[in-house]
Amino acid sequence: MYQLRSQKIRTRVHNADQNTQRFIPISEYGEAITSLTVSADRNILAVAEKMALDRFGGRPTIQIYDAHSFRKRRSVTINTEILAREFTDLSFSGDSRYLVAQLGAPEWTLNYFGWEKGKLMASLPIFDSTTSGSNGTVIKGLIPGDKKVIRHVCINPNDGTRCSVIGDGFCRVLLYAEGELSPLASTIPPNDYQAQAWISGNRLALATKDAIFITDQSALLTTVYFPIKGTILKSISSSPRGFVAGGSSGLVVAFEPSLDDPHGFRIARKVTFPTDTALSVQTMAVSGSEGNLIVGTSNNQIWKTSLAADELQSEESKFESLSQPFHHGAVLGLDVCCRKPLLVTCGTDKSVRVWNYVKRTCELVKYFPEESYTVALHPSGLYLLVGFGDKLRLMNVLMDDLRLFREFPIRSCRECRFSNGGHIFAAVHGNVIQIYNTWTFDNLYNLKGHNGKIKSLYWTPDDALLVSAGTDGAVYTWNILEMKRENEHILKSCAYTSALCTSNGKTLFTVGSDKILKAITDSIVTMEVEANVVLTQIIVSHSGRMMFAGVPV
């Protein structure tokens, strides 16, 4: 069972059984991946690339790979002059010999390839085109007009000469014969079809926004309704015992043939997600004989469940995360525990997650009613600081939960940091750095000096010094024992975002908006390194021999 995920210049293959990943590099001339598909026997992978305009005239190309060795087997493209830059959808035949590829605007042609020989066997325009061709001739399509949307193409797994194409207001079943694609006579009613799947008996299941039409390729047999009214169906997939469907309600339903009606279907199972957040199903796939269902949701997560016969005894069950429950938004805060292999993150998805970086697993996920801005993990790994819009909260890290222990009246805290000993912590409150005792919760000191937002806090290994940097162009070194400012560096033209120092506290390293990495000793800049890009964060290894820098995406 594999998860395939397209990125701009590479494809990621995830082995769900071994929980391992591998990246397949795509063509050096490709600009983006627009579609991909895997053959029914899981041996062949096809990836559609949008090519650069200065390469092959910008004609889109389909790369064919061996799904086991990941070696490229063939490249397929259209050799005639076209204006379209991408293939929008791909589908293999059941025997893996043929490949259907839907070309995008302005041609909108459906192309039938014998990919093993790299041969285009037939093509058919779906919409009328008035901009295609070098001489501007009008090409008549299967569907009048060119303002509609093609959503999906699919080959009949039992008959490689038949394929279907759906979109806004239409569904057409096409037959390949004697080098041509031609539509079959049909009485399937026009509708805005969202998804389709070939199911047992050469029947075609068509998902509209609120119902599922079961057809025999040419006529409507019956209509199946989703159990939750108002659900906008977005995906449907065949299964060993029928088909599954899902949409905006966040519920996935498995349907099986009815015992009373030869064309009817009944609900065999309902599957929900283990989260209180409302999720919308975007795409689904079933791994044939294994009966494993993979679902992609609106929060960019991938889930799995089993549709095996012995699992269907449960009327309602839940999905599990395919690999790990990753953030589905920007990550705003991160901290690492120095005594345990743990790190903690928070993000715009209103969640805080604790990770084990040795096991490479997510140990704990906690959702909150509001967004959190920063996190800090105690050296023991048992306590956690989380900054919210109203307060800074100290929490206990339990095996399966984060439990509130203490609140501090610090609004919109965006930077906080435990000392290396864990006995005190620093938190930013406006332009002031507040130092608290971890055990008594007393506010020990308030460090004042910054005139702008404080973006960085860093403790020396012995906790004697605290380094702070802000958008006001100031970098300060504070002596915590004497509660005074020892060194300072101010450059108002630069908004500093990160600063740290050597273990003895004598040399500071800073980065900011001026794209320069600086080394500062006794308040004097002793070294500058041009980065040619804005560096937002820096960190030094424990040995002091390596420095890592982050840049904005």
Phi and psi in degrees as a GROMACS rama.xvg file:
@    title "Ramachandran Plot"
@    xaxis  label "Phi"
@    yaxis  label "Psi"
@TYPE xy
-126.45  149.647  TYR-2
-108.032  129.898  GLN-3
-113.044  127.728  LEU-4
-133.907  125.446  ARG-5
-87.5936  141.419  SER-6
-126.583  -172.655  GLN-7
-65.8209  -45.8374  LYS-8
-129.267  14.4662  ILE-9
-157.99  161.546  ARG-10
-116.084  136.195  THR-11
-103.739  127.155  ARG-12
-108.988  122.443  VAL-13
-112.23  122.407  HIS-14
-87.8868  109.101  ASN-15
-71.2786  -26.1235  ALA-16
-73.6974  -43.1539  ASP-17
-96.6829  -6.67494  GLN-18
55.7612  44.2809  ASN-19
-121.897  160.41  THR-20
-130.79  155.31  GLN-21
-146.676  141.276  ARG-22
-103.824  135.874  PHE-23
-105.917  114.168  ILE-24
-70.3603  135.433  PRO-25
-97.3083  176.778  ILE-26
-51.9525  141.899  SER-27
-68.1122  -14.8854  GLU-28
-99.2123  0.256915  TYR-29
-78.2235  140.308  GLY-30
-94.8857  -33.4357  GLU-31
-163.51  158.155  ALA-32
-98.1385  125.16  ILE-33
-104.63  -22.1864  THR-34
-165.711  156.813  SER-35
-153.73  157.866  LEU-36
-155.141  158.232  THR-37
-120.746  142.407  VAL-38
-66.8445  161.543  SER-39
-61.6974  -32.753  ALA-40
-86.7176  4.14433  ASP-41
63.1102  25.6868  ARG-42
-101.604  -21.7922  ASN-43
-125.389  137.498  ILE-44
-120.368  129.397  LEU-45
-115.412  131.85  ALA-46
-127.247  123.037  VAL-47
-91.9385  128.899  ALA-48
-115.837  140.09  GLU-49
-90.2565  118.242  LYS-50
-92.7396  157.423  MET-51
-65.498  148.077  ALA-52
-64.4499  -27.6314  LEU-53
-87.6919  9.13239  ASP-54
-128.358  122.13  ARG-55
57.2508  27.2694  PHE-56
65.6538  17.7121  GLY-57
77.2503  11.0293  GLY-58
-68.1522  133.204  ARG-59
-65.4655  150.006  PRO-60
-132.335  145.231  THR-61
-109.993  120.734  ILE-62
-96.0721  129.268  GLN-63
-105.822  126.076  ILE-64
-121.116  151.52  TYR-65
-76.0036  122.676  ASP-66
-73.1681  -7.36348  ALA-67
-103.11  -47.5871  HIS-68
-91.498  -15.006  SER-69
63.0459  23.9652  PHE-70
-88.6436  142.78  ARG-71
-73.0104  132.122  LYS-72
-101.766  -35.2487  ARG-73
-166.618  154.698  ARG-74
-112.068  135.221  SER-75
-124.475  134.41  VAL-76
-151.88  177.566  THR-77
-100.292  120.378  ILE-78
-82.4732  -15.7825  ASN-79
-80.7434  165.513  THR-80
-70.5092  125.058  GLU-81
-137.595  159.135  ILE-82
-101.978  -20.4267  LEU-83
-63.8561  146.772  ALA-84
-111.89  -2.24115  ARG-85
-154.783  152.034  GLU-86
-93.3748  129.549  PHE-87
-91.9218  -19.3657  THR-88
-159.131  149.618  ASP-89
-133.519  153.644  LEU-90
-157.669  132.114  SER-91
-88.6375  152.785  PHE-92
-76.0498  166.58  SER-93
-62.203  -31.7184  GLY-94
-91.4731  5.46193  ASP-95
67.938  8.90018  SER-96
-85.4527  -26.9279  ARG-97
-121.02  155.036  TYR-98
-138.341  127.065  LEU-99
-100.904  133.007  VAL-100
-132.621  126.282  ALA-101
-91.8211  119.416  GLN-102
-83.8494  144.944  LEU-103
-84.259  -163.902  GLY-104
-66.1003  149.676  ALA-105
-93.7479  -7.62191  PRO-106
-72.7391  -42.5287  GLU-107
55.4728  41.7611  TRP-108
-93.9664  143.378  THR-109
-95.1656  124.431  LEU-110
-115.745  134.437  ASN-111
-113.708  110.031  TYR-112
-106.16  142.588  PHE-113
-96.219  87.7612  GLY-114
-66.9864  -25.9583  TRP-115
-62.0322  -32.2073  GLU-116
-102.298  0.395993  LYS-117
65.9127  30.6819  GLY-118
-106.039  130.943  LYS-119
-83.4081  110.835  LEU-120
-87.1594  -31.2407  MET-121
-165.054  156.816  ALA-122
-148.19  153.068  SER-123
-147.43  122.371  LEU-124
-66.3518  132.039  PRO-125
-86.3722  -43.8774  ILE-126
-113.652  158.81  PHE-127
-63.4712  141.819  ASP-128
-131.154  127.04  SER-129
-109.374  2.43162  THR-130
-117.296  -2.51637  THR-131
-85.1462  151.354  SER-132
92.1905  148.77  GLY-133
-68.516  -26.5529  SER-134
-98.8396  6.48562  ASN-135
71.8038  22.24  GLY-136
-71.2411  154.133  THR-137
-86.4616  128.379  VAL-138
-108.336  119.869  ILE-139
-78.5993  133.216  LYS-140
-107.031  177.696  GLY-141
-67.1031  -38.0871  LEU-142
-111.17  125.132  ILE-143
-60.7478  139.963  PRO-144
93.575  164.835  GLY-145
-133.701  18.554  ASP-146
-104.998  7.11943  LYS-147
-87.6035  -179.132  LYS-148
-122.562  130.312  VAL-149
-95.6752  121.813  ILE-150
-99.7054  -33.3833  ARG-151
-162.319  142.465  HIS-152
-123.046  148.485  VAL-153
-156.401  135.836  CYS-154
-91.5672  140.287  ILE-155
-60.7596  119.304  ASN-156
-64.3688  -20.7174  PRO-157
-96.6386  -11.2958  ASN-158
-147.593  100.618  ASP-159
-67.8633  -7.50742  GLY-160
-90.6548  -3.36598  THR-161
-118.308  134.821  ARG-162
-142.044  161.546  CYS-163
-129.738  148.754  SER-164
-134.614  133.931  VAL-165
-128.662  161.756  ILE-166
-178.196  -158.585  GLY-167
-69.3228  111.684  ASP-168
84.0223  7.44938  GLY-169
-155.814  156.646  PHE-170
-146.546  128.649  CYS-171
-131.818  134.046  ARG-172
-103.29  126.736  VAL-173
-113.401  147.663  LEU-174
-117.575  129.598  LEU-175
-94.7493  124.517  TYR-176
-157.502  133.281  ALA-177
53.4604  44.8201  GLU-178
76.9932  14.6671  GLY-179
-136.96  150.988  GLU-180
-104.091  126.139  LEU-181
-136.061  144.471  SER-182
-76.2816  142.781  PRO-183
-83.1338  148.975  LEU-184
-61.5499  135.568  ALA-185
-148.285  146.401  SER-186
-116.551  19.213  THR-187
-64.0955  124.967  ILE-188
-65.4327  143.794  PRO-189
-66.7923  142.076  PRO-190
-164.954  166.786  ASN-191
-86.5134  90.0185  ASP-192
-79.5699  131.199  TYR-193
-95.3736  -34.0252  GLN-194
-158.533  164.966  ALA-195
-149.295  160.151  GLN-196
-159.425  135.132  ALA-197
-80.3163  127.137  TRP-198
-118.437  -177.081  ILE-199
-56.3465  149.851  SER-200
75.3454  22.6472  GLY-201
58.1822  27.7653  ASN-202
-90.2905  155.604  ARG-203
-118.221  122.988  LEU-204
-98.0067  125.485  ALA-205
-118.255  122.699  LEU-206
-95.8709  120.87  ALA-207
-94.1178  -169.573  THR-208
-68.9733  -25.2237  LYS-209
-137.069  5.19553  ASP-210
-154.648  170.254  ALA-211
-125.149  121.554  ILE-212
-92.1588  129.709  PHE-213
-102.808  121.278  ILE-214
-125.077  163.779  THR-215
-104.013  32.1226  ASP-216
83.1047  -23.6377  GLN-217
-126.915  -20.7311  SER-218
-145.459  154.436  ALA-219
-76.3702  128.294  LEU-220
-97.3317  -46.5076  LEU-221
-161.223  168.303  THR-222
-123.364  131.209  THR-223
-111.989  132.126  VAL-224
-106.243  142.68  TYR-225
-72.7689  143.809  PHE-226
-67.8568  -21.0523  PRO-227
-105.859  114.895  ILE-228
-67.7653  144.959  LYS-229
88.4256  -5.93134  GLY-230
-69.815  129.623  THR-231
-92.7526  108.347  ILE-232
-69.3855  133.948  LEU-233
-124.676  -16.5756  LYS-234
-152.342  147.499  SER-235
-147.853  144.102  ILE-236
-147.396  142.72  SER-237
-72.2364  152.121  SER-238
-133.394  167.564  SER-239
-58.0978  -25.9114  PRO-240
-114.568  3.12994  ARG-241
164.298  -116.023  GLY-242
-155.786  163.77  PHE-243
-123.663  151.136  VAL-244
-142.894  149.808  ALA-245
-156.994  164.538  GLY-246
-167.291  -142.148  GLY-247
-70.0242  -19.6644  SER-248
-76.3042  -11.7593  SER-249
79.7485  11.0385  GLY-250
-111.693  135.778  LEU-251
-110.148  130.275  VAL-252
-119.294  130.865  VAL-253
-96.9633  127.394  ALA-254
-109.257  142.897  PHE-255
-125.854  156.532  GLU-256
-58.1535  140.216  PRO-257
-77.2381  144.997  SER-258
-79.1915  -20.4825  LEU-259
-94.3348  -32.7989  ASP-260
-116.265  121.951  ASP-261
-63.6405  -22.2522  PRO-262
-107.501  -5.62047  HIS-263
-87.5405  168.039  GLY-264
-136.968  147.952  PHE-265
-120.665  159.442  ARG-266
-76.9791  121.405  ILE-267
-99.3585  -28.0279  ALA-268
-164.277  145.32  ARG-269
-117.802  134.249  LYS-270
-123.818  127.985  VAL-271
-114.671  171.785  THR-272
-101.245  142.494  PHE-273
-82.0475  56.1463  PRO-274
-154.814  151.823  THR-275
-81.2963  -12.9495  ASP-276
-73.8257  133.395  THR-277
-69.5547  122.818  ALA-278
-116.575  147.812  LEU-279
-114.221  130.042  SER-280
-75.2527  126.589  VAL-281
-103.935  -37.0427  GLN-282
-155.536  156.154  THR-283
-145.093  156.144  MET-284
-153.41  143.056  ALA-285
-116.886  131.71  VAL-286
-88.7039  72.8105  SER-287
37.1914  -119.627  GLY-288
-65.8651  -26.3609  SER-289
-71.1231  -27.4298  GLU-290
70.3288  25.8283  GLY-291
-91.4925  127.94  ASN-292
-101.86  126.523  LEU-293
-112.743  131.402  ILE-294
-129.276  132.73  VAL-295
-103.17  133.713  GLY-296
-115.074  173.488  THR-297
-67.4549  -17.171  SER-298
-96.4782  22.1519  ASN-299
63.7118  29.1727  ASN-300
-106.352  154.636  GLN-301
-121.467  127.704  ILE-302
-120.536  162.036  TRP-303
-141.304  153.648  LYS-304
-156.733  169.845  THR-305
-107.105  138.047  SER-306
-109.262  18.5697  LEU-307
-61.0789  154.45  ALA-308
-57.5513  -40.6917  ALA-309
-72.7535  -16.5277  ASP-310
-85.8769  -18.5356  GLU-311
-76.7588  -2.39589  LEU-312
-68.5106  -26.1995  GLN-313
-81.947  122.334  SER-314
-65.9896  -36.5798  GLU-315
-139.949  129.302  GLU-316
-139.361  -175.09  SER-317
-125.555  160.08  LYS-318
-82.5709  158.544  PHE-319
-118.479  151.2  GLU-320
-64.7189  137.825  SER-321
-63.0753  -48.9431  LEU-322
-121.193  -68.6511  SER-323
-143.728  151.049  GLN-324
-79.0225  86.9521  PRO-325
-76.6582  162.943  PHE-326
-62.6163  145.619  HIS-327
-118.739  49.3605  HIS-328
-178.287  -176.93  GLY-329
-65.2263  138.504  ALA-330
-87.2784  120.474  VAL-331
-98.8067  -26.4088  LEU-332
-143.424  149.638  GLY-333
-152.635  140.848  LEU-334
-149.761  152.279  ASP-335
-117.578  138.153  VAL-336
-82.5405  133.784  CYS-337
-85.7729  -12.4771  CYS-338
-112.669  -12.0244  ARG-339
-133.455  154.92  LYS-340
-78.0008  56.4465  PRO-341
-122.184  148.255  LEU-342
-139.836  157.535  LEU-343
-128.376  143.856  VAL-344
-134.759  156.204  THR-345
-139.166  157.825  CYS-346
-156.255  -176.051  GLY-347
-71.4045  -10.8933  THR-348
-81.1904  8.73216  ASP-349
67.7958  26.7014  LYS-350
-120.186  153.979  SER-351
-120.38  131.471  VAL-352
-128.865  135.119  ARG-353
-106.9  127.177  VAL-354
-117.611  147.713  TRP-355
-105.033  109.189  ASN-356
-80.9594  -7.69339  TYR-357
-84.0719  -47.8427  VAL-358
-79.3836  -15.1808  LYS-359
59.4594  47.5975  ARG-360
-131.335  157.264  THR-361
-92.7494  114.872  CYS-362
-81.5091  -29.6091  GLU-363
-157.762  137.497  LEU-364
-129.359  130.619  VAL-365
-133.798  122.892  LYS-366
-95.7379  144.11  TYR-367
-123.25  160.001  PHE-368
-66.1935  -21.9245  PRO-369
-132.304  166.632  GLU-370
-74.4378  141.319  GLU-371
-104.424  146.232  SER-372
-102.927  -31.6137  TYR-373
-152.131  155.101  THR-374
-137.808  150.753  VAL-375
-143.889  130.7  ALA-376
-104.266  129.39  LEU-377
-63.9617  146.741  HIS-378
-54.1597  -27.8894  PRO-379
-77.5327  -16.0995  SER-380
77.8462  8.04765  GLY-381
-101.534  -12.5605  LEU-382
-131.792  153.084  TYR-383
-144.381  132.276  LEU-384
-99.011  133.263  LEU-385
-131.988  126.077  VAL-386
-94.3155  122.793  GLY-387
-115.101  178.753  PHE-388
-67.6133  -29.6735  GLY-389
-101.35  -35.2455  ASP-390
-150.352  163.732  LYS-391
-97.8395  128.239  LEU-392
-116.735  134.287  ARG-393
-98.4427  127.47  LEU-394
-126.496  150.618  MET-395
-84.9788  134.554  ASN-396
-93.5447  105.802  VAL-397
-97.253  -178.773  LEU-398
-67.1992  -34.5815  MET-399
-133.892  16.6193  ASP-400
-161.469  161.364  ASP-401
-111.94  118.721  LEU-402
-111.775  130.14  ARG-403
-62.7077  133.394  LEU-404
-119.721  -39.2069  PHE-405
-155.751  147.58  ARG-406
-120.177  143.631  GLU-407
-121.563  137.766  PHE-408
-76.5139  64.0774  PRO-409
-120.084  111.053  ILE-410
-84.6632  139.292  ARG-411
50.2051  46.7304  SER-412
-70.945  119.283  CYS-413
-111.368  -2.32371  ARG-414
-146.294  127.415  GLU-415
-149.311  153.953  CYS-416
-157.666  127.288  ARG-417
-73.2815  146.704  PHE-418
-68.8285  163.421  SER-419
-65.2052  -27.3763  ASN-420
-82.8104  -18.5222  GLY-421
82.3834  -0.981828  GLY-422
-80.5459  -21.5353  HIS-423
-137.222  164.863  ILE-424
-144.989  154.971  PHE-425
-111.727  138.875  ALA-426
-138.913  139.779  ALA-427
-88.3026  125.359  VAL-428
-123.7  95.7237  HIS-429
68.4453  -120.071  GLY-430
-100.814  11.301  ASN-431
-114.836  141.374  VAL-432
-100.94  118.69  ILE-433
-102.036  132.281  GLN-434
-105.475  125.034  ILE-435
-118.788  150.047  TYR-436
-81.7369  126.313  ASN-437
-65.8026  -30.467  THR-438
-96.619  -34.0285  TRP-439
-100.601  -13.5873  THR-440
67.0917  16.2202  PHE-441
-76.307  143.119  ASP-442
-82.5028  103.457  ASN-443
-77.3288  -48.5499  LEU-444
-145.179  158.062  TYR-445
-125.43  119.24  ASN-446
-99.0461  114.746  LEU-447
-113.636  143.648  LYS-448
167.639  -35.5951  GLY-449
-73.9235  144.605  HIS-450
-109.332  -3.81702  ASN-451
-131.394  -171.871  GLY-452
-66.265  133.996  LYS-453
-88.7337  120.939  ILE-454
-105.422  -11.6249  LYS-455
-151.435  138.439  SER-456
-130.069  140.091  LEU-457
-148.115  125.933  TYR-458
-94.4209  141.14  TRP-459
-73.2967  159.451  THR-460
-55.4487  -33.2598  PRO-461
-91.1405  4.41685  ASP-462
63.1364  16.9211  ASP-463
-81.1946  -28.23  ALA-464
-125.752  148.499  LEU-465
-126.861  126.842  LEU-466
-104.413  133.004  VAL-467
-129.654  149.128  SER-468
-141.275  148.178  ALA-469
-145.611  174.658  GLY-470
-73.6252  -8.61333  THR-471
-79.3963  3.0296  ASP-472
82.5067  12.5879  GLY-473
-106.482  139.05  ALA-474
-126.502  118.026  VAL-475
-117.448  147.405  TYR-476
-113.797  120.57  THR-477
-107.111  133.112  TRP-478
-86.743  110.082  ASN-479
-71.9803  -33.9991  ILE-480
-67.4382  -40.9829  LEU-481
-98.805  -5.44336  GLU-482
53.6938  51.6489  MET-483
-140.575  160.952  LYS-484
-87.2026  121.494  ARG-485
-90.6182  -47.7745  GLU-486
-133.284  156.045  ASN-487
-149.354  150.719  GLU-488
-140.637  126.447  HIS-489
-128.514  124.966  ILE-490
-137.345  94.5936  LEU-491
-63.6494  -21.059  LYS-492
-79.4125  -4.62461  SER-493
-123.187  129.49  CYS-494
-93.8612  106.53  ALA-495
-78.1159  138.589  TYR-496
-116.448  -16.9672  THR-497
-156.573  141.89  SER-498
-151.222  145.582  ALA-499
-150.428  177.965  LEU-500
-142.615  167.893  CYS-501
-70.5565  169.148  THR-502
-61.7667  -29.4952  SER-503
-87.78  -4.2305  ASN-504
77.6365  8.76904  GLY-505
-85.5442  -30.7418  LYS-506
-119.199  129.85  THR-507
-103.298  149.129  LEU-508
-123.625  131.804  PHE-509
-136.332  152.091  THR-510
-137.557  154.157  VAL-511
-165.471  -157.072  GLY-512
-72.1444  -11.2125  SER-513
-87.1456  4.6735  ASP-514
64.2676  26.8942  LYS-515
-125.89  130.961  ILE-516
-88.9217  122.519  LEU-517
-114.466  145.068  LYS-518
-110.762  127.7  ALA-519
-124.202  126.582  ILE-520
-128.036  125.975  THR-521
52.6298  45.335  ASP-522
68.5023  9.54437  SER-523
-116.6  133.963  ILE-524
-71.9019  116.576  VAL-525
-102.953  -14.9226  THR-526
-156.392  141.528  MET-527
-132.265  135.155  GLU-528
-123.341  118.714  VAL-529
-72.6399  124.857  GLU-530
-98.8522  -19.7311  ALA-531
62.7872  9.47686  ASN-532
-153.973  150.795  VAL-533
-70.5596  121.099  VAL-534
-94.5077  126.046  LEU-535
-99.1856  -30.8881  THR-536
-142.754  146.527  GLN-537
-135.639  153.558  ILE-538
-150.408  147.526  ILE-539
-113.712  141.187  VAL-540
-67.2929  163.353  SER-541
-62.9231  -31.2869  HIS-542
-74.5096  -17.167  SER-543
79.3003  7.03151  GLY-544
-95.697  -16.0933  ARG-545
-128.438  144.217  MET-546
-127.91  135.912  MET-547
-114.321  140.351  PHE-548
-128.479  143.767  ALA-549
-109.398  148.408  GLY-550
-125.778  154.099  VAL-551
-68.532  147.99  PRO-552
